[in-house]
Amino acid sequence: MAATLIAAQITMKAQTDFIRVTANDAESLLSAIKQANEQNREATANRLYIMIPNGIYHLKDRTLTAITGHNIALVGESMRGTVIINKPAVKNEGISKTATLLNRGTNLYLQDLTLKNDLDYYNSGAAGRAVCLQDKGTRTICKNVCMLSYQDTYYTDNEKGQTYLENAEIHGTVDFICGAGDTYFNRCTIVTERRNRDGSGRNVIAAPRTDDTPWGYVFESCAIYNRISDFVYARGWHTKPHCTWLNTVLMSPEKLQTTRFDPKGMRTVDSRFYEYHTVDGQRRDITPKTNVVTFTLNDDEKNTVETILTSEEASQYKLEKIFPDWRPEKNVRKLMKHTAWLQQLLF
């Protein structure tokens, strides 16, 4: 039996293309990403795994480390133990300037790691836009990925992009999940940090700018944890923002502002924001029977919306309807079979 198991391990290893990063060596990680980009230039390239042991991979003030290849997987040893971090200079603050990783490829897969943007947020002035993952690609999957920052933590930067996150953890303060495309958050943990150092101010979780896709951001069975500052679910960025919260667990429901969504749009009033079956930490239903919000812009444009969905309306947001020709949850199960073997062999 032991000989059979070893033979199976060797066979799986031989059939799986991977690069192993040297522990705690940021240059080794950058070299692996460069090699993967070159090797997987074509969209039809086989899946290539970059295996990253537990350790700190500090990119210092380097930003926009690009993944341009296709079918690349970055897999850590553990979500808490494998940390990729950068610390942009405050003078370079900006949503399109600071990202720890910038994805331009298709079918990127991230698993069992943390991305941290360590911009000096509380000393950055009026804004502290520090992105962990700026995603210009499509069909990206994040499984067991933690993103640590404050403003603009996760930026979906593809108008027609499709992305899927499962058991991810995202921290932030202002618009910390923002951008375009259709993104499905499945059983994720959302953590609102202190808006200001003293805990004052208000947080905004999501700022979508949905235009070329029908669904926008869909949060299914996610839990929201609060670090002192009040918060709202979302506010409109521009175009036709769409954001829906289903079966959400609020660990501090008293911190959610009464409108639940920000009625003041940045550049739009056409905000399609919805909620269904919200519960508290004891799983008691705390959904309002009605929550009508009038979204405004410059006090002259108005759009009044009932934000509470019926069960029939909520049923339209099933994963298979959002991605009818892509089944990311099935892809996750297949990919984890390969990563389990590699993690056992290499770590």
Secondary structure, DSSP 8 states (H G I E B T S, - for coil): -HHHHHHHHHHHHHHSEEEE--TT-HHHHHHHHHHHHHHT-STT---EEEEE-SEEEE-TT---EEE-SSSEEEEES-TTTEEEEE---GGG--TTT--SEEE-SBS-EEEEEEEEE---GGGSTT--B--SEEE-SBSEEEEEEEEE-SBS-EEE--TT-EEEEES-EEEESEEEEEESSEEEEES-EEEE--SSTTS-SEEEEEEE---SSS--EEEES-EEEE-SSEEEEE---SSS-EEEEES-EESSGGGB-TTSS-SB-SS-S--EEEEE--EETT--B---S--EEEEEETTTEEEEEE-B--HHHHGGG-HHHHSTT--HHHHHHHHHHHHHHHHHHH-
